């Protein structure tokens, strides 16, 4: 959709076509403007993987804290 707008299609028309607001369009353009489609897909996949890893880390840290509390109470 960014390529369509850069090719000369009015921003309002592109936004209507994809059902997004102009604010969302400019947010996407700021984030993905200089990237090719394959690069944008890779970036999105890496962001998803990063979110999963952060969630796993938070869960592991919580489990670790619980185990430390249990171990401290036993002594």
N, CA, C and O atoms as a GROMACS GRO file, in nm:
protein
  300
    1UNK      N    1   0.081  -0.118   0.000
    1UNK     CA    2   0.000   0.000   0.000
    1UNK      C    3   0.087   0.126   0.000
    1UNK      O    4   0.047   0.229  -0.054
    2UNK      N    5   0.205   0.117   0.060
    2UNK     CA    6   0.296   0.231   0.058
    2UNK      C    7   0.344   0.257  -0.084
    2UNK      O    8   0.356   0.371  -0.128
    3UNK      N    9   0.373   0.148  -0.156
    3UNK     CA   10   0.418   0.162  -0.296
    3UNK      C   11   0.309   0.227  -0.382
    3UNK      O   12   0.340   0.307  -0.470
    4UNK      N   13   0.182   0.193  -0.356
    4UNK     CA   14   0.073   0.254  -0.432
    4UNK      C   15   0.070   0.404  -0.409
    4UNK      O   16   0.053   0.481  -0.503
    5UNK      N   17   0.086   0.445  -0.284
    5UNK     CA   18   0.082   0.587  -0.252
    5UNK      C   19   0.202   0.659  -0.313
    5UNK      O   20   0.188   0.771  -0.364
    6UNK      N   21   0.317   0.596  -0.309
    6UNK     CA   22   0.436   0.657  -0.367
    6UNK      C   23   0.427   0.665  -0.519
    6UNK      O   24   0.491   0.750  -0.581
    7UNK      N   25   0.347   0.576  -0.580
    7UNK     CA   26   0.330   0.576  -0.725
    7UNK      C   27   0.236   0.687  -0.771
    7UNK      O   28   0.223   0.712  -0.890
    8UNK      N   29   0.170   0.754  -0.676
    8UNK     CA   30   0.086   0.866  -0.714
    8UNK      C   31  -0.059   0.856  -0.674
    8UNK      O   32  -0.134   0.953  -0.691
    9UNK      N   33  -0.102   0.743  -0.622
    9UNK     CA   34  -0.239   0.728  -0.576
    9UNK      C   35  -0.257   0.814  -0.451
    9UNK      O   36  -0.173   0.810  -0.361
   10UNK      N   37  -0.365   0.892  -0.445
   10UNK     CA   38  -0.386   0.976  -0.325
   10UNK      C   39  -0.395   0.891  -0.197
   10UNK      O   40  -0.449   0.780  -0.198
   11UNK      N   41  -0.341   0.945  -0.090
   11UNK     CA   42  -0.336   0.873   0.037
   11UNK      C   43  -0.476   0.835   0.084
   11UNK      O   44  -0.497   0.724   0.133
   12UNK      N   45  -0.571   0.927   0.069
   12UNK     CA   46  -0.709   0.899   0.113
   12UNK      C   47  -0.767   0.779   0.039
   12UNK      O   48  -0.838   0.698   0.098
   13UNK      N   49  -0.739   0.767  -0.089
   13UNK     CA   50  -0.790   0.656  -0.169
   13UNK      C   51  -0.726   0.524  -0.124
   13UNK      O   52  -0.794   0.422  -0.115
   14UNK      N   53  -0.597   0.525  -0.097
   14UNK     CA   54  -0.528   0.405  -0.050
   14UNK      C   55  -0.585   0.361   0.085
   14UNK      O   56  -0.608   0.242   0.108
   15UNK      N   57  -0.608   0.458   0.173
   15UNK     CA   58  -0.663   0.427   0.306
   15UNK      C   59  -0.803   0.366   0.294
   15UNK      O   60  -0.835   0.271   0.365
   16UNK      N   61  -0.885   0.420   0.207
   16UNK     CA   62  -1.020   0.364   0.187
   16UNK      C   63  -1.012   0.222   0.133
   16UNK      O   64  -1.087   0.134   0.175
   17UNK      N   65  -0.921   0.200   0.038
   17UNK     CA   66  -0.907   0.068  -0.024
   17UNK      C   67  -0.871  -0.039   0.079
   17UNK      O   68  -0.924  -0.150   0.074
   18UNK      N   69  -0.782  -0.005   0.173
   18UNK     CA   70  -0.736  -0.103   0.271
   18UNK      C   71  -0.810  -0.093   0.404
   18UNK      O   72  -0.785  -0.172   0.495
   19UNK      N   73  -0.900   0.003   0.416
   19UNK     CA   74  -0.983   0.015   0.536
   19UNK      C   75  -0.906   0.058   0.659
   19UNK      O   76  -0.931   0.009   0.769
   20UNK      N   77  -0.813   0.152   0.642
   20UNK     CA   78  -0.735   0.202   0.755
   20UNK      C   79  -0.746   0.354   0.759
   20UNK      O   80  -0.788   0.417   0.662
   21UNK      N   81  -0.708   0.412   0.872
   21UNK     CA   82  -0.708   0.558   0.883
   21UNK      C   83  -0.578   0.613   0.825
   21UNK      O   84  -0.480   0.540   0.806
   22UNK      N   85  -0.579   0.742   0.797
   22UNK     CA   86  -0.457   0.802   0.743
   22UNK      C   87  -0.346   0.801   0.848
   22UNK      O   88  -0.228   0.792   0.814
   23UNK      N   89  -0.384   0.812   0.976
   23UNK     CA   90  -0.283   0.806   1.083
   23UNK      C   91  -0.213   0.669   1.083
   23UNK      O   92  -0.091   0.661   1.097
   24UNK      N   93  -0.293   0.563   1.067
   24UNK     CA   94  -0.234   0.428   1.061
   24UNK      C   95  -0.143   0.414   0.940
   24UNK      O   96  -0.037   0.353   0.947
   25UNK      N   97  -0.186   0.472   0.827
   25UNK     CA   98  -0.105   0.464   0.705
   25UNK      C   99   0.031   0.528   0.728
   25UNK      O  100   0.134   0.470   0.695
   26UNK      N  101   0.031   0.649   0.785
   26UNK     CA  102   0.157   0.718   0.806
   26UNK      C  103   0.243   0.649   0.912
   26UNK      O  104   0.366   0.656   0.906
   27UNK      N  105   0.180   0.582   1.007
   27UNK     CA  106   0.254   0.503   1.105
   27UNK      C  107   0.324   0.386   1.036
   27UNK      O  108   0.442   0.360   1.062
   28UNK      N  109   0.251   0.316   0.948
   28UNK     CA  110   0.310   0.206   0.871
   28UNK      C  111   0.422   0.258   0.781
   28UNK      O  112   0.527   0.195   0.767
   29UNK      N  113   0.397   0.374   0.721
   29UNK     CA  114   0.496   0.429   0.629
   29UNK      C  115   0.624   0.465   0.703
   29UNK      O  116   0.734   0.445   0.651
   30UNK      N  117   0.611   0.519   0.824
   30UNK     CA  118   0.729   0.553   0.903
   30UNK      C  119   0.807   0.427   0.941
   30UNK      O  120   0.930   0.428   0.946
   31UNK      N  121   0.734   0.320   0.968
   31UNK     CA  122   0.798   0.196   1.012
   31UNK      C  123   0.855   0.116   0.896
   31UNK      O  124   0.967   0.064   0.905
   32UNK      N  125   0.780   0.105   0.786
   32UNK     CA  126   0.817   0.016   0.676
   32UNK      C  127   0.850   0.090   0.547
   32UNK      O  128   0.868   0.026   0.444
   33UNK      N  129   0.860   0.222   0.549
   33UNK     CA  130   0.875   0.303   0.428
   33UNK      C  131   0.991   0.265   0.339
   33UNK      O  132   0.973   0.254   0.217
   34UNK      N  133   1.108   0.243   0.394
   34UNK     CA  134   1.225   0.216   0.312
   34UNK      C  135   1.250   0.069   0.287
   34UNK      O  136   1.353   0.033   0.229
   35UNK      N  137   1.161  -0.017   0.330
   35UNK     CA  138   1.184  -0.161   0.319
   35UNK      C  139   1.113  -0.222   0.199
   35UNK      O  140   1.008  -0.175   0.156
   36UNK      N  141   1.172  -0.326   0.147
   36UNK     CA  142   1.105  -0.406   0.046
   36UNK      C  143   1.006  -0.498   0.117
   36UNK      O  144   1.012  -0.513   0.239
   37UNK      N  145   0.917  -0.559   0.043
   37UNK     CA  146   0.814  -0.644   0.102
   37UNK      C  147   0.876  -0.760   0.180
   37UNK      O  148   0.832  -0.790   0.291
   38UNK      N  149   0.978  -0.823   0.124
   38UNK     CA  150   1.041  -0.936   0.192
   38UNK      C  151   1.109  -0.891   0.322
   38UNK      O  152   1.106  -0.963   0.422
   39UNK      N  153   1.170  -0.773   0.319
   39UNK     CA  154   1.233  -0.720   0.440
   39UNK      C  155   1.130  -0.689   0.547
   39UNK      O  156   1.153  -0.713   0.666
   40UNK      N  157   1.016  -0.635   0.506
   40UNK     CA  158   0.910  -0.604   0.602
   40UNK      C  159   0.856  -0.732   0.665
   40UNK      O  160   0.827  -0.736   0.785
   41UNK      N  161   0.842  -0.837   0.586
   41UNK     CA  162   0.796  -0.966   0.639
   41UNK      C  163   0.896  -1.022   0.739
   41UNK      O  164   0.858  -1.074   0.844
   42UNK      N  165   1.024  -1.012   0.705
   42UNK     CA  166   1.128  -1.060   0.796
   42UNK      C  167   1.125  -0.981   0.927
   42UNK      O  168   1.138  -1.038   1.035
   43UNK      N  169   1.108  -0.850   0.917
   43UNK     CA  170   1.102  -0.766   1.036
   43UNK      C  171   0.984  -0.804   1.123
   43UNK      O  172   0.997  -0.814   1.245
   44UNK      N  173   0.869  -0.826   1.062
   44UNK     CA  174   0.750  -0.864   1.138
   44UNK      C  175   0.771  -1.000   1.206
   44UNK      O  176   0.733  -1.018   1.321
   45UNK      N  177   0.831  -1.095   1.134
   45UNK     CA  178   0.857  -1.227   1.193
   45UNK      C  179   0.954  -1.216   1.310
   45UNK      O  180   0.936  -1.283   1.412
   46UNK      N  181   1.056  -1.133   1.296
   46UNK     CA  182   1.151  -1.115   1.406
   46UNK      C  183   1.085  -1.048   1.526
   46UNK      O  184   1.115  -1.084   1.640
   47UNK      N  185   0.997  -0.953   1.502
   47UNK     CA  186   0.926  -0.888   1.613
   47UNK      C  187   0.836  -0.988   1.686
   47UNK      O  188   0.828  -0.985   1.809
   48UNK      N  189   0.769  -1.076   1.611
   48UNK     CA  190   0.685  -1.178   1.673
   48UNK      C  191   0.769  -1.275   1.756
   48UNK      O  192   0.731  -1.311   1.868
   49UNK      N  193   0.883  -1.316   1.701
   49UNK     CA  194   0.971  -1.408   1.773
   49UNK      C  195   1.024  -1.340   1.900
   49UNK      O  196   1.034  -1.404   2.005
   50UNK      N  197   1.059  -1.214   1.889
   50UNK     CA  198   1.108  -1.139   2.004
   50UNK      C  199   1.002  -1.131   2.113
   50UNK      O  200   1.034  -1.146   2.232
   51UNK      N  201   0.877  -1.108   2.075
   51UNK     CA  202   0.768  -1.102   2.173
   51UNK      C  203   0.751  -1.237   2.244
   51UNK      O  204   0.730  -1.241   2.365
   52UNK      N  205   0.760  -1.346   2.169
   52UNK     CA  206   0.749  -1.479   2.229
   52UNK      C  207   0.862  -1.504   2.328
   52UNK      O  208   0.841  -1.556   2.437
   53UNK      N  209   0.984  -1.466   2.288
   53UNK     CA  210   1.098  -1.486   2.375
   53UNK      C  211   1.088  -1.402   2.502
   53UNK      O  212   1.125  -1.449   2.610
   54UNK      N  213   1.039  -1.280   2.491
   54UNK     CA  214   1.020  -1.196   2.609
   54UNK      C  215   0.918  -1.257   2.704
   54UNK      O  216   0.934  -1.253   2.825
   55UNK      N  217   0.812  -1.315   2.646
   55UNK     CA  218   0.710  -1.378   2.729
   55UNK      C  219   0.768  -1.500   2.801
   55UNK      O  220   0.744  -1.519   2.920
   56UNK      N  221   0.846  -1.581   2.730
   56UNK     CA  222   0.910  -1.698   2.792
   56UNK      C  223   1.006  -1.656   2.903
   56UNK      O  224   1.011  -1.719   3.009
   57UNK      N  225   1.080  -1.550   2.880
   57UNK     CA  226   1.172  -1.501   2.982
   57UNK      C  227   1.096  -1.454   3.106
   57UNK      O  228   1.136  -1.484   3.219
   58UNK      N  229   0.988  -1.381   3.086
   58UNK     CA  230   0.909  -1.333   3.200
   58UNK      C  231   0.851  -1.450   3.278
   58UNK      O  232   0.852  -1.448   3.402
   59UNK      N  233   0.801  -1.551   3.209
   59UNK     CA  234   0.746  -1.669   3.277
   59UNK      C  235   0.854  -1.743   3.355
   59UNK      O  236   0.830  -1.788   3.466
   60UNK      N  237   0.971  -1.756   3.295
   60UNK     CA  238   1.083  -1.824   3.362
   60UNK      C  239   1.127  -1.747   3.486
   60UNK      O  240   1.156  -1.807   3.590
   61UNK      N  241   1.134  -1.616   3.475
   61UNK     CA  242   1.173  -1.535   3.590
   61UNK      C  243   1.070  -1.545   3.702
   61UNK      O  244   1.105  -1.547   3.820
   62UNK      N  245   0.942  -1.551   3.666
   62UNK     CA  246   0.837  -1.566   3.765
   62UNK      C  247   0.847  -1.702   3.835
   62UNK      O  248   0.837  -1.711   3.957
   63UNK      N  249   0.867  -1.808   3.756
   63UNK     CA  250   0.885  -1.941   3.813
   63UNK      C  251   1.006  -1.944   3.907
   63UNK      O  252   1.000  -2.004   4.014
   64UNK      N  253   1.112  -1.880   3.866
   64UNK     CA  254   1.235  -1.876   3.947
   64UNK      C  255   1.208  -1.804   4.079
   64UNK      O  256   1.254  -1.850   4.184
   65UNK      N  257   1.136  -1.694   4.075
   65UNK     CA  258   1.105  -1.620   4.197
   65UNK      C  259   1.017  -1.702   4.291
   65UNK      O  260   1.036  -1.700   4.412
   66UNK      N  261   0.921  -1.775   4.234
   66UNK     CA  262   0.834  -1.861   4.315
   66UNK      C  263   0.916  -1.971   4.382
   66UNK      O  264   0.897  -1.999   4.500
   67UNK      N  265   1.005  -2.033   4.307
   67UNK     CA  266   1.090  -2.139   4.364
   67UNK      C  267   1.180  -2.085   4.475
   67UNK      O  268   1.204  -2.154   4.574
   68UNK      N  269   1.231  -1.964   4.458
   68UNK     CA  270   1.314  -1.906   4.563
   68UNK      C  271   1.232  -1.881   4.689
   68UNK      O  272   1.279  -1.904   4.800
   69UNK      N  273   1.109  -1.834   4.673
   69UNK     CA  274   1.021  -1.811   4.789
   69UNK      C  275   0.992  -1.941   4.861
   69UNK      O  276   0.997  -1.947   4.984
   70UNK      N  277   0.961  -2.046   4.786
   70UNK     CA  278   0.932  -2.177   4.845
   70UNK      C  279   1.055  -2.231   4.917
   70UNK      O  280   1.043  -2.283   5.028
   71UNK      N  281   1.171  -2.219   4.856
   71UNK     CA  282   1.294  -2.269   4.917
   71UNK      C  283   1.326  -2.191   5.044
   71UNK      O  284   1.375  -2.249   5.141
   72UNK      N  285   1.300  -2.063   5.047
   72UNK     CA  286   1.329  -1.981   5.164
   72UNK      C  287   1.236  -2.017   5.280
   72UNK      O  288   1.278  -2.010   5.395
   73UNK      N  289   1.115  -2.053   5.252
   73UNK     CA  290   1.018  -2.087   5.356
   73UNK      C  291   1.046  -2.223   5.416
   73UNK      O  292   1.012  -2.246   5.533
   74UNK      N  293   1.105  -2.313   5.343
   74UNK     CA  294   1.134  -2.447   5.394
   74UNK      C  295   1.244  -2.445   5.499
   74UNK      O  296   1.245  -2.530   5.588
   75UNK      N  297   1.336  -2.352   5.490
   75UNK     CA  298   1.447  -2.347   5.583
   75UNK      C  299   1.406  -2.268   5.701
   75UNK      O  300   1.485  -2.250   5.794
   0.00000   0.00000   0.00000
